[in-house]
Amino acid sequence: MNIDMIRAADARLAGQKRITPLLSAPLLDQIAGRRLLVKAECLQLTGSFKFRGGFSAVSALDAATRERGVLAFSSGNHAQGVALAAAMHGAPATIIMPADAPEMKIANTRAYGAQVVLYDRAGGESREELGDALQARHGLTLIKPYDEPQVIAGQGTTGLEIAEQAAQAGVEQADVLVCCGGGGLTSGIALALAAEAPGLRARPCEPEGFDDATRSLATGTIQRNARPSGSICDAIVTPEPGQITFPIMQALCGPGLVVSDEQVLRAMALAWQHLKIVVEPGGAAALAAALFHPDQIEGEAVIAVATGGNVDAAMFTRALSLG
């Protein structure tokens, strides 16, 4: 992985992705105790940053490979990103999703034209075994959700935008908080910032009980989560950091931050009240860290990436009730 791959992905994404805004609100600054800027990737195509990585990976394939089709594993956001990217390239897509994924994410993935195969994550069914069988039968190309160079490159284009937008806002020194699952977005942003805005430092943010990246950075070795599921932040629940993403985070990121479910829900409500955006639980972890853990953040300003907005009505109603 290097900055040239991210710049190349940005060129392929030109005219395809949305350049999402960097938002602010005085009342959120007061809560955070410093200037707070929110990168609204919940407004990206498919409702999350995952479109960037999906399009980058699909667009990097040769025509014959794309024609055979692509395969992805995802609880929802990577699924939708790959499904739309494949549709834009006229390629078939098969997505393996956990049966306990939010219904809206499953429905949206099908709506983008992908074939969805559900598996029993909680019961221990192996998505890898399902994927191996489908690849062998149909010649599909697997696009991993985070531990894939072209996916990381696509996600890293978020960091290029943050670097430019922060400079325009007069922010040269700040922690950049990133909702983190396997580390594709975090590592991609870290690489982009190291090249374009060295005064900005990426930091992973995770839910309690699923803080594998935070523990891995603290110990210097990859740590696994004890459970495969069970957090409201489904979009950022992964077994462990990636073999590609972790060394990048270890070299370039600051310490991780861990937030509670209640803090995530409160952050969702505050984002709606003051920024007028809808953020899903997994997409609100960074904002929750910025708002409710100011003592663990350095600098006069902080940037939080709101990574996705694909939330069921019942969960969003729950968040608003805590607002």
Disulfide bonds with the S-S distance in Angstrom:
none
